[in-house]
Amino acid sequence: MKYEEKYTINSFDVDENNNIRPTNLINYLQETADHHMRDRKPSYYDFFYEGKAFVVIRMSVEIYKQIHGYDKVKVRTWVLPAKGATFPRCYEILRKGQVIAAAYSEWAVGNRHTGKLCRADEVNVGNYDMDEPVELSIPKRFRFPKDMEFQHLGERHVFYSDCDMNGHMNNANYYNMLWNYIPDIGQKEVTSINIRFNHEAFLGRDIGIQMCRDAGKTSVDGKGEEYYGFKTDIEDKRNIECVIGVRTIKKNYTYMLRCADGSLYTGWTNDIEKRVESHNNGKGAKYTRNRIPVELVYLEASDDRETAMSIEAKIKRLSKQEKEEMIESNRNLMKK
């Protein structure tokens, strides 16, 4: 049976493109899993004070549609039957009833003092109703070919703020750390993340980071345009291996123009600068042709054409006064 929690994405969860940061996305997934454990018992804290800890071994995430600030989402999570010392857990994120992201993870229960892993028959993880595995395009397991060439990027110190109750760098913090190394990341959005955790990074250690710019043979999600492979090491031990899929941001926009006669025109486009220029050259739309120059006064970005067109239709049904109120309330948020 699937457990659900509702959230409103915070403004501090997103980047300058209003897309959720990878670490923040993972935090919503794991927060929901934590609530599920508390609901069923034993909780994460019960394990902790018994000298045990849940640690993530691998996580595979696909993002079908970008998640934005103030989005109202529902996060689902459920568990699969344990295998040996591995405890699988699945996730889905829904917006308006549509699945916009999904993930598969594998966890282990370890002794916090000795580091020894516990088999499923050695630990009580609670009574859960099982469900079917989540379906992903990317593989749940991957391996870097031996001939892949990696470039050393430098080292990253593990600070106190990176660490969790287990005394090592929290798994969610790796995502933003690696994301920052992707070239021109401000012009790109993440489509998938596939990560495997090998050894912990404890407070005060230095993490050596390597990157391969062409990891497409390893973990392809079908939506990404580029795939970056990462390997990190602590001294002579492999810390993590990860593949991040990204694509260039291609937004669809719903817009309003103020015409020379004071009237408002509403439309949608995937190239706002070119579209406004076209309107002002008398080639945009029949309505604006004799009402130039026009000024862009409202802009709302969407991930796909269908959403932009739906917003356009809703705005066109509003009165002029209601449109003016939209323009005023969104003036400071408008992005050109």
VEXTIVO-809303 format. One record per residue: residue in one letter; z, y, x of N, C-alpha, C in turn. Coordinates in steps of 0.02 Angstrom, whole numbers, plus 50000, padded with zeros to 5 digits. Layout:
<atoms>
AZYXZYXZYX/...
</atoms>
This chain:
<atoms>
M500004994150042500005000050000500005006250044/K499625011350024499555017350065500085022550046/Y500375025450098500875030750089500515037450097/E500705042450057500355048850057500835054650063/E500615059850098500965066250102500455071850094/K500665077350062500235083150053500445088650102/Y499955092150129500085097550176499615103350163/T499825109350182499385115050188499325116650262/I498725116650288498615117750360498825124850378/N499245125550428499505132050448499005136050489/S499085142550489498635146850529498715145450603/F499315143350625499415142050696499175135050717/D498895131250670498615124650686497885124950708/V497565130750700496845131150709496655135450769/D496025134550791495765138450847495405144650822/E495035148150866494715154350846494135153150797/N493895146950792493375145250744493675142850677/N494335143250672494695141050612494645133550602/N494545129850656494545122550655495215120050683/I495475114850653496125112250677496065109750748/R496565111250789496575108850858496725101350858/P496455097650907496555090450909497295088250908/T497715091550948498415089750950498745090750882/N498575096150848498885097550783498665092450730/L498035090350734497795085150688498195078750698/I498295076750761498675070650776499395071350751/N499675077350758500365078350735500435077250660/Y499935079350621499965078150549499945070650534/L499525066950570499495059750561500165056450577/Q500445058250634501055054950656501665057250616/E501655063350591502195065650548502215061550483/T501625060150457501575056150396501815049050409/A501625046250466501865039550484502625039450491/D502905044750521503625045250528503975045350460/H503685049150412503965049350345503915042450311/H503365038950324503275032250296503825027550323/M503975027950387504495023850417505175025550388/R505315031950378505955033950350506025031450278/D505455031250243505455028950174505605021450169/R505335017650217505405010450214505975007750256/K506175011250308506705009050353506495002750391/P506685002050455507045007050494506605012850515/S506905018750523506535024650542506445024950618/Y506065029850640505975030850712506645032050745/Y507075035950712507725037550741508175031350742/D508125027050692508505020850693508325016650755/F507675016250770507455012650829507735015950892/F507695022550894507895026350953508625025050970/Y509055025450920509765024650933509975017350943/E509505012750930509605005750948509345004151017/G509105009351052508845008351119508125006151122/K507765007051065507055005051062506635011251047/A505985010651058505535016251044504845013651026/F504535016950977503835015650962503415019751010/V502945016651044502495020251089501775018451070/V501335023451072500645022351053500255019351112/I499835014451097499425011251148498715014051147/R498455014951087497775017651080497715021251013/M497235025951011497105029650950496355031250947/S496045029750890495345031350879495305035750818/V494995041650826494975046650772494255048850761/E494045049150698493395052050681493505057850632/I493155063450645493195069250602492515070150569/Y492485069050503491855069450467491695076650447/K492205080250427492135087350410492725091050440/Q492595096950467493115100650501493665102850453/I494275103050479494865104950441495065111950461/H495175116250412495275123450424495975125750404/G496155131650428496785134650409496825135750334/Y497415134450306497575135050235497235129750191/D496875125050222496625119350183497215115450155/K497135113250093497635108850063497365101750071/V497725097650108497495090950124498025085750104/K497785079650098498225073950086498125069050143/V498665066950175498635062150230498905055450206/R498495050350214498685043550196498805039450259/T499275034950255499375030350311499595023550284/W499425018350320499625011550301499615007150363/V499955001450359499994997050416499594990750405/L499424987550461499074981150460499544975850490/P499404969450480499834964250509499884964950585/A500484963950611500604964350683500254958650719/K500054960050782499734955050824500094954750890/G500484949450900500864948850962501364954450968/A501254958951017501704964651026501384971151002/T500844970550963500464976450940500554977350866/F500684983650846500794985450776500264990550756/P499734988450720499194993150702499384997450642/R499125003550642499235008250586498585012250576/C498405013350513497805017050495497975023550459/Y497485028250459497585034750428496935037150396/E497015041450346496455045250317496715052150299/I496275057150307496425063850283495925065650229/L496175067850173495735069450116495805076850098/R495235079750078495225086550051494825086349986/K495135088449933494825088249866494565081249850/G494965076249868494805069349852494305065949898/Q494035069649947493535066949993493845065650062/V493705059750090493965058150157493585062250209/I493945066450246493625070750295493805068850367/A494275064250375494445061650441494805054950432/A494735050650482495065044150479495255042050550/A495765037650554495995035650620496295028650618/Y496265025450676496575018850686497005019350749/S497605016550745498045016750803498395010050814/E498595008850875498995002950891499615005250928/W500185002450907500835004450934501194998250962/A501684999651003502114994351029502834996651023/V503294991951018504004993451019504274991151086/G504584995851122504834994251188505574995851195/N505894992451241506584993951259506595000351300/R506955005451278506955011951311507255011651381/H507665006751395508015006451459507645001951509/T507344996551486507004991951532506244992651530/G505984995651476505264996251469504914990051443/K505304984651433505014978451409504784979051336/L504184976451321503924976751253504204970951211/C504274972251147504544967251100503974964251060/R503984957751052503504954551008503694955750935/A503194954950891503304956250820503864952050791/D503944945850816504454941450789505144942750820/E505184947750865505814949350898506134955750871/V505784959250827506034965650803505874966550729/N506334969550693506234971150623505954978150616/V505314978650598504994985150592504974987550519/G505254983650473505264985650403504804981350361/N504864982250296504464978350248503914982750219/Y503294981350240502724985350219502214980950181/D501904984050131501334980850098500714982050140/M500354976950158499774977550201499154979650162/D498684982750196498064984850165497494983250213/E496874984950193496294983450234496224988450291/P495914986450347495824991050403495364996850384/V495495002550414495055008350404494395007050439/E493845009550411493185008650441492995014750482/L492825013550544492625018950590491955017250622/S491585022450642490965021450678491095019950751/I491595023150779491755022050850492145015550858/P492095012450916492465006150927493205007450932/K493595002650911494325003350917494555001950988/R494134998851028494274997651099493654999551139/F493755002151198493195004051241493385003051313/R492885002851356492995002151427492465006151464/F492665009851515492185013651555491795008951601/P491135009451602490745005551650490935007451722/K490875002751766491075004051836490635009251870/D490015010051846489555014751879489605021851851/M490065023151804490135029951778490425034551831/E490125040351839490345045051890490805050351861/F491395050951891491905055651868492005061151920/Q492135067151896492275072951939493015074651934/H493335075551992494035077451992494105084751973/L494505086151921494575092951895495205096451921/G495685092651943496315095651966496905091851939/E497485095051943498105091851921498465096151869/R498825092751826499205095951772499925093651778/H500385098351787501095096851792501385095251724/V501835090451721502175088751658502805093051653/F502805097551605503365102151596503845099551542/Y504425102651539504935100551491504665100951419/S504285106151404504025107151336503505101951317/D503245098151365502755092851351503095086451327/C503735085751341504065079251333504405078351265/D504455072151244504785070451181505455066951194/M505725063851142506385060651148506395054851197/N505805052151212505755046651259505745048951331/G505745055651341505765058351409505095058651444/H504555056951409503895057451439503445062051398/M502865063751425502405068151390502205064951323/N502305068651269502145066051204501395064751198/N501215059151167500505057151165500055062551135/A500305066251085499885071351053499695076951100/N500095078251151499955083851196499355082551242/Y499165076251249498585074751291497935077551261/Y497895077651195497265079451162497045086551178/N497495091351169497325098251185497225099251260/M497625095551300497555096151373496845094451395/L496575088851370495905086751389495365091151356/W495475092851294495005097051256494855103551293/N495365106351327495275112751362494785112251420/Y494655106251445494205105451502493465104751482/I493325104151417492635103351395492275110051401/P491705110351435491355116751445491155120051379/D491245126651375491055130651316491365127851253/I491995125651257492315122451199492365127151139/G492375133751151492405138451096491785138451052/Q491255135451077490635135051038490525128051010/K491035123751016490945116750996491515114550950/E491395109150915491915106150872491965098750887/V492565096050882492685089050898492465084650840/T492105079250856491895074450805492265067750811/S492515066150870492885059850878493305060050942/I493835056150941494265055251000494445047851004/N494355044951063494545038051074494965037951138/I495595035951132496045036551189496455030151197/R496565028251259496985022451275497525024751323/F498155023051308498725025051348498945019051391/N499005020251456499185014851502499895015451529/H500055021351558500725022551585500965029451565/E501625030051558501925036451538501875041651593/A501895047951572501935053551619502615056851609/F503065055751656503745058251648503805065451673/L504335068651651504475075551668504445076651744/G504085081951764504055083651835503485080451873/R503145075551843502585072351877501955076651872/D501475075251915500825078651913500295073651891/I499895075651842499375071451814498705073451845/G498385068851881497715070051908497185068851854/I496735073651845496255073251790495545072751817/Q495165067851791494465066951808494055067151743/M493425069651749493005070051689492295067751705/C491995064251657491285062451660490935065951603/R490385069451618490035073451567489575069251523/D489475062951539489025058751500489355052051486/A489775051851435490125045651418489865042751352/G489245044451335488965042451271488875034951263/K488825031351318488745024051313489395020551295/T489945024251297490605021251289490855021351217/S490805027051184491105027751117490715032951078/V490215030751038489775035251002489955035250928/D490035041250898490235041650828489655043050781/G489055044450809488475045750767488405052950746/K488905057150759488885064150740488905068850800/G489205066550854489275070650913488615071450950/E488555077050986487965078351028488115077051101/E488755077551120488975076451188489615072351187/Y489705068151238490305063951243490585064551313/Y491215066751317491535067851381492065062551392/G492025059251450492505054151468493045057051515/F493665054951506494215057351547494625051451572/K494835052051634495315047351663495865051551695/T496485049751683497035053251716497475048251751/D497755050451808498165046051849498815049451868/I499335045451877499975047851904500105043751966/E500055047052024500095043652088499555038152089/D499735031852093499235026552098499155022752032/K499425025451977499385022051912498935025851864/R498525022051828498125025051775498565027151717/N498505033451698498915036351645498575035251577/I497985038051567497605037151505496855036951520/E496475034351472495745034851472495535037351403/C495045041751401494885045051338494145047051335/V493855046651276493185049251263493235054151204/I492975060151214492965065151161492245066851143/G492065066051080491405067951056491415074951027/V490915079051044490885085851018490165087450998/R490095092750959489435095350942489475102950937/T488905106150946488875113350940489005115350867/I489415120450858489585122750791488975125750757/K488805123050700488255125650659488535127050590/K488725133250579489035135050516488525136750462/N488735135850401488365138250343488795143850312/Y488475149250291488845155050269488655157150198/T489155159050160489045162650097489195169950112/Y488755174350090488835181450109488695186050049/M488955192150055488795197450008488555203550047/L488035206650021487765212750051487865218550002/R488025224350031488025230349990487355233850000/C486985234649946486325237549949486365245249950/A485795248449964485765255649969485965259049903/D485855255749847486035258649782486745256849761/G487135253749805487825252049790487925245249757/S487395241949737487455235349706487605230149759/L487805224149736487985218649782487495212949773/Y487295210049830486865204149830487245198349863/T487205192449833487545186549859487035181249879/G487135178149936486685172749958487045168150007/W486675163350034486945158950086486425157950140/T486655156250201486205155350258486565151350312/N486185148850360486495145650419486395149850482/D486125155850474486045160550530486135167550502/I486755169950502486915176150467486585182250498/E486565182650564486265188550596485525189050580/K485175183450585484465183250570484325184850497/R484765182350452484665183450381484765190750362/V485275193950389485385201050374484815205250401/E484585203550460484005207150489483395206350445/S483295200250419482725198950375482765203150312/H483375203650283483455207850224483275215050239/N483505217650296483385224650312482665226050332/N482295220750347481575221450362481145220550299/G481495219750241481135218950179480845212050168/K481105207050205480835200250200481365195250177/G481955197650157482495193150141482465190350071/A482465194650021482465192449951482135197949909/K481855195949854481515200749810481995206249788/Y482635204349773483115209249748483255214649800/T483325212849863483525217749914482925221549943/R482325219249928481725222149959481675229649949/N481835232049889481795239149873482475242549873/R482975239249904483655242049905483935242249976/I483495242950024483705243250094483845250550115/P484295251450164484625246250206485205242850169/V485365236850192485935233150164486465232350218/E487085231550196487645230750242488035224450224/L488185220350275488575214350265489305216250251/V489565214250193490255216250174490705210150161/Y490425204150157490835198150146490495192250178/L490895188050211490635182150245491145176550241/E490925170650219491365164850215491005158850244/A491305155750294490985150150329491155143450296/S490675138850296490765132150270490465127150319/D490695120950314490455115750360489755113250341/D489575113750277488935110950255488605115550204/R487955114350194487555118450149487795117950077/E487995111950056488195110949987488805115349969/T489285115650015489885119750002489705127149999/A489275129350046489065136450047488705138249982/M488275133849959487905135149897488365135149837/S488875130849837489355130649782489745137149779/I489955139649837490325146049838489875151749815/E489245151549836488765156649814488715156749738/A488655150949708488595150549635489215153349600/K489805151849628490425154349598490465161949602/I490275164749659490305172049668489815175449620/K489235172549612488735175649568488975176049496/R489435171749477489695171849408490245177149399/L490475180149453491005185149448490725191949427/S491165196049400490985203049384490955206949449/K490655212849448490615216949508491315218849532/Q491775220249486492455222049504492795216249540/E492695210149516492985204349549492685203249618/K492055204649626491735204049692492025209249740/E492135215349715492425220649756493125218749779/E493505215549735494175213349753494155207949807/M493665203449803493575198349855493415201549922/I492975206449921492775209949982493375213350014/E493785216649973494355220349999494885215550027/S495015210149992495545205550014495345201550076/N494705200850088494465196950146494185201250202/R494265207750196493955212250245494175210750316/N494815209450325495075208250392494925201250419/L494705196750374494565189850396493825188750410/M493415193650391492695192650397492485191750470/K492105186650484491845185250551491095186250552/K490875189850600490155190950606489865186650661/
</atoms>
